[in-house]
Amino acid sequence: MKTILIKISFFLIFFNNSLLNAEIKVKAKTVILQDFLSGEILYEKEADINIYPASMTKIMTSIVAFDLLKNGEISLDEKFLISKKAWRLSNTKSSSMFIMVDDEVSVENLLRGIIIVSGNDACVALAEGISGSEEEFVILMNAKASEIGMQNTRFSNSHGLNMPPSANVSTVRDILIMSNYLIKHYPEYYSYFGEKEFSWDRTGGDPITQPNTNTLVTKNIGVDGIKTGFLTVEKYSLASSILRNGRRLLAVGSGFQSKRSRVDESKNVLTYGLTNFDTIEISKKNKKLLSLDTWLGKKENVDIYVKNDVYITVPKRKKNSISAYIEYNGPIPAPIKKDAKLGVLNVFINDKLFVQHDVFSMEKISKVNIFLRFIRSFNFFVWGDA
């Protein structure tokens, strides 16, 4: 057996634009930008300083509910009774769904009231309906934050409205982790975040229609989420996501000086990522990558795969300097077990190793019978591996 290198091909997912910005300056206190597929951070500014996430908190409130929906512990059409505590937040002084005390509102309407119109009243109603009290629900929020790797976040309420010292605390990096988790694990519910308005028939009054607080979703540029925020001490914040030509970018910023600045600066950050970088697909998880030669197997080739999607994101000027190879000892002797590690996928940029992923067999391959083993061994002895 000998070590063999096989070069593999890949394709680019790119956004055509001749304008390349070498640098970007963002008018915000703290910002981070990520390529969703590769996980690469494309830009950051003070990404680990503490912020008050304000209504970006509601992303986690939604995630906790989505977990319970997926597990079948609650349903979208289940109705929760509205308490006086939830109703007291139903006013024109802050974002509200305008629920009524002692009314019964469906989980789906409460979620849309939280996600689209940022209803603080809906947050408390959902929290109480799920856990009995908002305080018990916050325990679930903090447990989930810890589970998904939000290391610098502490939630004290379900809506983010409170002022220091009782306000929720986080970082834009943690909000990014939470946003990434949301999109990756709940695609069936993520569409709520891109809805342009929310209408519902409340009890005891005319139907209410309110627009999405994230006005970027109305601009038809591919933004389909995620969540705005505002506190006087923090100014304006936004977690945003854009999907364009197969690429998704996530941006989180806080400390924007106005609603207009929040929109314009977030749009500029997302555009910077689209125009200056390319996302390259090397391989999809659990899909055939290549076939490798076998030795004395009932099949002459074994298909291989990687267990995780492999994407990389690079500046456009470097996209032609990428190469990828499968390194393995071959031909691979039978018998071969399914899911056996057979080699390594090596990805290089400018001839420097960038990332490695193990490759595995997609199938079980048995050894040929003794007669065929003799014939093949004889042919190899006479003719070699030509």
Residue pairs with C-beta under 8 A, 6 or more apart in sequence:
1 295
1 329
1 330
1 331
1 333
2 329
2 330
3 327
3 328
3 329
4 327
4 328
4 329
4 330
5 325
5 326
5 327
6 290
6 292
6 325
6 326
6 328
7 323
7 324
7 325
8 282
8 283
8 289
8 290
8 324
8 325
8 326
8 345
10 280
10 281
10 282
10 283
10 322
10 324
11 280
11 281
12 278
12 279
12 280
12 319
13 37
13 245
13 246
13 247
13 278
13 279
13 280
13 281
14 245
14 247
14 278
14 279
14 316
14 319
15 244
15 245
15 247
15 274
15 275
17 274
17 275
19 275
20 275
20 276
20 316
21 272
21 275
21 276
24 43
24 268
24 269
24 272
26 43
26 45
26 253
26 265
26 268
26 269
27 256
27 257
27 261
27 265
28 45
28 253
28 254
28 255
28 256
28 261
28 265
29 46
29 49
29 51
29 235
29 254
29 255
30 45
30 46
30 47
30 49
30 51
30 171
30 172
30 253
30 254
30 255
31 43
31 44
31 45
31 46
31 47
31 172
31 251
31 252
31 253
31 254
31 265
31 269
32 41
32 43
32 44
32 45
32 47
32 172
32 173
32 176
32 251
32 252
32 253
33 41
33 42
33 43
33 44
33 249
33 250
33 251
33 269
33 270
33 272
33 273
34 40
34 41
34 42
34 176
34 180
34 249
34 250
34 251
35 42
35 247
35 248
35 249
35 273
35 277
35 279
35 311
35 313
36 180
36 183
36 184
36 241
36 247
36 248
36 249
36 250
37 247
37 248
37 279
37 281
37 309
37 311
37 313
38 279
38 311
38 312
38 313
39 180
39 311
40 312
40 313
42 249
42 272
42 273
42 276
42 277
42 313
43 269
43 272
43 273
44 173
47 171
47 172
47 173
48 152
48 171
48 173
49 171
50 152
50 169
50 170
50 171
51 169
51 170
51 171
51 172
51 234
51 237
51 254
51 255
52 160
52 164
52 167
52 168
52 169
52 170
52 231
52 233
52 234
53 153
53 160
53 168
53 169
53 170
53 175
53 229
53 237
53 254
54 160
54 161
54 168
54 229
54 230
54 231
54 234
54 237
55 95
55 118
55 120
55 159
55 160
55 161
55 213
55 227
55 228
55 229
55 230
56 160
56 170
56 175
56 227
56 228
56 229
56 237
56 238
56 239
56 252
57 155
57 157
57 158
57 159
57 160
57 168
57 229
58 114
58 115
58 118
58 123
58 158
58 159
58 160
58 227
59 175
59 178
59 179
59 182
59 226
59 227
59 239
60 141
60 144
60 145
60 155
60 178
61 114
61 123
61 126
61 127
61 137
61 141
61 158
61 159
62 111
62 114
62 115
62 182
62 189
62 192
63 144
63 178
63 181
63 182
63 186
64 130
64 137
64 140
64 141
64 144
65 74
65 107
65 111
65 126
65 130
66 182
66 185
66 186
66 189
67 144
68 74
68 130
69 75
69 76
69 107
69 189
70 186
74 107
74 130
75 107
76 106
76 107
76 108
76 111
77 106
77 107
77 108
78 106
78 107
78 129
79 104
79 105
79 106
79 107
80 104
80 105
80 107
80 110
80 125
80 126
80 128
80 129
80 130
81 102
81 103
81 104
81 129
82 99
82 100
82 101
82 102
82 103
82 104
82 105
82 125
83 101
83 124
83 125
83 128
84 101
85 124
85 128
85 134
86 99
86 101
86 121
86 122
86 124
86 125
86 128
87 99
87 100
87 101
87 121
88 121
89 96
89 119
89 120
89 121
89 123
89 124
89 159
89 161
90 96
90 97
90 98
90 99
90 100
90 119
90 121
94 120
94 161
95 117
95 118
95 119
95 120
95 213
96 117
96 119
96 120
96 121
96 122
97 109
97 110
97 113
97 114
97 117
97 119
97 121
97 122
97 200
97 208
98 119
98 121
98 202
98 205
98 208
99 105
99 113
99 119
99 121
99 122
99 125
99 202
100 202
100 203
100 204
100 205
103 202
103 203
103 204
105 113
105 122
105 125
107 126
107 129
109 200
110 119
110 122
110 125
110 126
110 129
111 122
111 126
111 189
111 192
112 192
112 195
112 198
112 200
113 119
113 121
113 122
113 198
113 200
114 122
114 123
114 126
115 192
115 193
115 195
115 227
116 192
116 193
116 195
116 197
116 198
116 210
116 212
116 213
117 198
117 210
117 211
117 212
117 213
118 213
118 227
118 228
120 159
120 161
123 157
123 158
123 159
124 134
124 158
124 159
126 137
126 158
127 133
127 134
127 137
127 138
127 158
128 134
128 137
130 137
130 140
131 137
131 139
131 140
134 157
134 158
137 158
138 155
138 156
138 157
138 158
141 155
141 158
142 153
142 154
142 155
145 153
145 155
145 174
145 178
148 177
148 178
148 181
149 177
150 170
150 174
150 177
150 178
151 174
152 169
152 170
152 171
152 173
152 174
153 168
153 169
153 170
153 171
153 174
153 178
154 168
154 169
154 170
155 168
156 162
156 166
156 167
156 168
157 166
157 168
160 167
160 168
160 229
160 231
161 231
162 168
163 231
163 232
163 233
164 233
167 231
167 233
172 252
172 253
172 254
173 252
175 239
175 252
176 239
176 250
176 252
179 225
179 226
179 239
179 241
179 250
179 252
180 250
182 190
182 226
183 190
183 225
183 241
183 248
183 250
190 224
190 225
191 224
193 214
193 217
193 224
193 225
193 226
193 227
193 241
194 217
194 223
194 224
194 225
195 212
195 217
196 211
196 212
196 217
196 218
197 209
197 210
197 211
197 212
198 209
198 210
198 212
199 207
199 208
199 209
199 210
200 207
200 208
201 207
202 208
211 218
212 218
213 227
213 228
214 223
214 225
214 226
214 227
214 228
214 238
214 240
215 259
215 263
216 223
216 238
216 240
216 263
216 266
216 267
217 223
217 224
217 225
219 267
221 242
221 244
221 267
222 242
222 243
222 244
223 240
223 241
223 242
223 267
223 270
224 241
224 242
224 243
225 239
225 240
225 241
226 239
226 240
226 241
226 250
227 238
227 239
228 236
228 237
228 238
228 262
229 236
229 237
229 238
229 254
230 236
230 237
234 254
234 255
235 254
235 255
235 256
235 257
236 254
236 255
236 256
236 257
236 258
236 259
236 261
236 262
237 252
237 253
237 254
237 255
237 256
237 262
238 251
238 252
238 253
238 256
238 262
238 263
238 266
239 250
239 251
239 252
240 250
240 251
240 252
240 266
240 270
241 248
241 249
241 250
241 251
242 248
242 249
242 270
242 274
244 274
246 279
247 274
247 279
249 270
249 273
249 274
251 266
251 269
251 270
251 273
253 262
253 265
253 266
253 269
256 262
256 265
256 266
276 315
276 316
277 313
277 314
277 315
277 316
278 313
278 314
278 315
278 316
278 319
279 311
279 312
279 313
280 311
280 312
280 313
280 314
280 319
280 322
281 309
281 310
281 311
282 310
282 311
282 312
282 324
282 345
282 347
283 289
283 305
283 306
283 309
283 310
283 345
283 357
284 309
284 310
285 305
285 306
285 307
285 308
285 309
285 310
286 305
286 307
287 305
288 303
288 304
288 305
288 362
289 303
289 304
289 305
289 306
289 326
289 345
289 359
290 303
290 304
290 326
291 301
291 302
291 303
291 304
292 301
292 302
292 304
292 326
292 328
292 330
292 331
292 332
292 342
292 343
293 300
293 301
293 330
293 331
293 332
294 300
294 301
294 302
294 331
294 332
294 333
294 334
294 336
294 365
295 330
295 331
295 332
295 333
295 334
296 333
296 334
296 367
296 368
296 372
296 373
296 376
296 377
297 332
297 333
297 334
297 335
297 336
297 365
297 366
297 367
297 368
298 334
298 365
298 366
298 367
298 368
299 363
299 365
302 332
302 336
302 342
302 361
302 362
302 363
302 365
303 361
303 362
303 363
304 326
304 342
304 343
304 359
304 360
304 361
304 362
305 359
305 360
305 362
306 345
306 357
306 358
306 359
306 360
307 357
307 358
307 360
308 357
310 345
310 347
310 355
310 357
312 322
312 347
312 349
312 354
312 355
314 321
314 322
314 349
318 349
318 350
321 349
321 350
321 351
322 347
322 348
322 349
322 354
323 347
323 348
323 351
324 345
324 346
324 347
324 348
325 345
325 346
325 348
326 343
326 344
326 345
326 346
326 359
327 343
327 344
327 345
327 346
328 342
328 343
328 344
328 359
329 343
331 385
332 342
334 365
334 366
334 367
334 368
335 364
335 365
335 366
335 367
336 342
336 361
336 363
336 364
336 365
337 361
337 364
338 361
338 362
338 363
338 364
339 360
339 361
340 360
340 361
341 358
341 359
341 360
342 359
342 360
342 361
343 358
343 359
344 356
344 357
344 358
344 359
345 356
345 357
345 358
345 359
346 353
346 356
347 353
347 354
347 355
347 356
347 357
348 354
367 373
368 376
